[in-house]
Amino acid sequence: MKNARSVLIIAGPTASGKSRLAIDAARAFNGVIINCDAMQIYKDIPIIAATPSEEEKNAAEHRLFELYDAKKRGNVVEWLDLCVAEIRALWNEQKLPIVVGGTGMYIDALINGMTPIPEVPSEIRRHVATMSLSELYTFLEQNDPIMAQKLHKNDKTRLTRAAEIILFTKRKLSEWYQVPLIKKLPEAKFKVVKIVPQIEVIEQRCRERLDKMVELGVLEEIAALLKRQIDETLPAMKALGVPELSLAVKGEMPLSKALELAKLHTRQYAKRQRTWLKNKLSAEIEFTEPYINQTDWLEKIKLL
């Protein structure tokens, strides 16, 4: 990295090898890894979220991993503030910030900025959580018809977010999106490396990873979550694999069927990640195969 204000971003779909590449880059370039995965920020789901292991954390310094209890509702605004603070601290230490993850919303917010929508209070979140899918869409049609046309009737996450913002700010979400973005780190020189393997390769790696998770004790991890009776609408409870494997843990579905369902949803998510990376994220370097210790990759990154 040639600039004192450089930030290396390593992005890729799940199971693309980006975490391993980040560790090797941190060791090669005096860097520190900063989490950019919306699920790896939670303490209670290290297996299902594929959070770096203790061995991996010992190989290179990691920050913003496993910060929150599963009962907390993390969000991009809070993550961005934490990430910016870590990046500036690392610059002062003359170390390279290496931001790693596959959560497109987080990456986009860091690079391009965010619409200055205020944080929605918990009481409004609780109220909106009581609304059915049809009620959410009807509410949006009545209060923000432009946004209603853009969102699918079954996209509960985005419909919920839109309803929360409208109720709290008394302003349409479509109007908020016309407000100029605010960059939290305008002085940064972002250097983006993305790993975008063929979807068939990613699908196979996702399947193998989920099988390995069962061996590592993911069912016990999910059983511990369920025992705490955590609100099912919280992000940690909606992490890939948690809803599906919860059915097996509760005896409501055979493990083999639950595992296949988890694999299906993981493949679908990886495909969406890959599409976003291909179409929405510009990069200085794009690799088209998973990272498995290819030594020439670091040489190419070194030239950025």
C-alpha positions, 0 to 999 in steps of 0.5 A: 500500500503506497498511501498513508491513508490506504484501506485495503478491502477484501470482499467476496461471497461466503466460502470464497477464501477471503478470510484466509487471504486477509490473514496472509495480507495482514502478515505480509503488509503489517495489517490488522483485519477489521470485520465487515460481516454482519453476522460475525459481529455476534459472540454466540454464533461463531460456527454458523457465522464462520467467524475466524477461529482462535488459531486464525485470530492468533495468526493476525490481529482481528478487530470488530469480531464477536462484539455483541450478544445475540440479543442485540440488534446490530446495524450498519450505522453503528458498525460504520462508526466503529469501523471508521474509529478503528481505521483511524486508530490503525493509521495512527499506529502506521498499520494497514486497515484490512476490511474483510467481509461479504456484507454489501451494505456495509462495504458500500456504506464505508466506501460511498457513504450513507443517507443520514437517516436517524436511528429508529427507536426500539418502541417503533421497531417493536410496533412494526414487528407486530405487523404482518407481511400484507399489512406492511406492504399495504402500509407502504402502498398508502404512505410511500407508493414509489417505494412500494413499487420498487420492493417485492411484496414478500421482502419482509426485511426491507418492508419492515425497514421502510415502515420503521423509517416512515413512522419515526421520521414522518418522511417517505423512504423514497424522499430520504434516498434523494438526500446526498450521501454522507461519507464518514471517511472521505480522506481514505484511499480505498483499494478493493480486492474482490474474489468472484469465483464461478457460482458452481465452485462457491455452491460446492464449497458452501455445501462442504462448509455446512457439513463441516459445521455439523462436525464442529458442533453447530447443532449444539451452538443453535440449541444453546441459542434456542434455550435462551429464548431469544427474539427470532426477529433479531439478526443473529437468529436469522443468520444463514442456517440458524432458522433451518437447523433450529427445526432439526434441533427442535425435532420438527424436521429431520436433520438431513432435510434441514441441512439441505434447506440450509444449503439451498438458502446459503447457495441463494445468498452466495449467488446474491453476494456474487451478483452484487460484487460483479455488478455493484463493486468496482475493484482494482483487482478481481480474482475468479477462483477461491483463495487457497494460498496462491502466492502471486495474489499477494504480489499483485496486492502489494502493487496497489 
